């Protein structure tokens, strides 16, 4: 009985999220940024970035209301020392229409930042239970180091079973030494009671990158 009740609640929440346009029904509406920019009205999205001349860039390419919570976390991680980029959905509804998958995301400012970086770290939102930071990306050693420091600090981290983030076409891997893709569950990104976990996430990522984690891929 409890299982049926939970399933009913999950279906209700999923329907509500789809109605709001916060999760997708099927695949992406656009295959590149040019197509999106030509069709979407003014104010549908915004681009925020800071090029600080750092070899490390922190990105939220599905920021704002597309994958809520990723822009603010990316900005906190970047702080005043790492480069920062956010492509944010600003519409009242149907922000998932602005989602362009990582292997097709070709917004010019983002590409320019990524191409002159040694390492790119991208933050994404994913579905899942608990407060988990899933890893992916071509810099395997950096992924493993990230998992180790987060798990030791009490934030669960392991490779994502589906979104592996491999390949040069993925924007997280356009830097000189491959990159790191972090898929964050809703609880970790958004739950008010998980603020300590978010603070740990930010602090540990900053420290790992500052301490000269293996950036050579």
Beta strands, then each sheet from edge to edge (+ up, - down):
strand 1: 45-50
strand 2: 56-64
strand 3: 83-89
strand 4: 119-126
strand 5: 132-136
strand 6: 156-159
strand 7: 180-185
sheet 1: 1+ 3- 2- 4- 7- 5+ 6+
end
